Amino acid sequence: MRELKSVFYNVWERRKRENADEEKELIARVQSAVNETGGQLNETIPRPALGGVTPADVHNGTKEATQKEIDQ
């Protein structure tokens, strides 16, 4: 939960700074930030518990190939 909050707050501040959702209501802005946060947590941010790969790498079956790339 701590990691989710940390990533969410960073995404929220960046979107706010870039005026990404200026015309939307609060709930729509939060939903956009939550969607982006979920994408980053699953596809962008590697996890030490998974050997330095992302959950998407594990799900897609590319864990070993990604770990080899990291090692090189």
N, C-alpha and C positions, 0 to 999 in steps of 0.2 A: 504494500500500500504506500509505503514511503517513496518508493521509486516512481510509482504512478503519479503521486502528487508532485514530485519534483519535476518530472517531465511535463506534466500538465501545466504547471505554473510557467515553465519556460516557453512552452508553445503559446499559452495565453498571452504572455507579455510580448512575444514576437509578433503575433497576429495583431495585437493592439497597436504596437509601434508602427506596423505596416498598414494600418487601417484596412485590414483584410475583410472585416465583417461590419463595417461602419453602418450600413443600411439595415442590418438585421436586428431583430429583437434579441434580448439577452439569452433566452433559451436556445435560439438558433445559433448564437455565437458560441455558447457553451457546447452544444452538440458538435459543431464543426471542430472545436478544439479537442474534444474527447475523441472524435474519429481520427484526427491527425495523431494524437497521443497514442492511440491503440496501434496505428500503423507503425509509428516509430518504435514502440516497445516490441512489436512482433517482427519487424522487417529490417530495422536499422541498427538498433542497439544490441551489441553482442552480450552474451551472458557467460560469466565465468563458470557457472554450474553446468553449462552445456559445452564446455571446452573452448570457449571463445567464439562461438557461432551464435547466430540468431535463432529464435524459435522457428522462423520461416525456413531456415536452412534445414533444420531437423525435420520439419513437416514435409518439405519438398524432397527429402532424401539426398540432399547435397552436403550433409554435415562433414563427411570425410574429405570431400573435394575442397571444401572451404577451409578446413583445418590445414590441409596440405598447402594451400595458397598462403595462409597466415604464416606457416612455418618457413616458407621461402622468403 
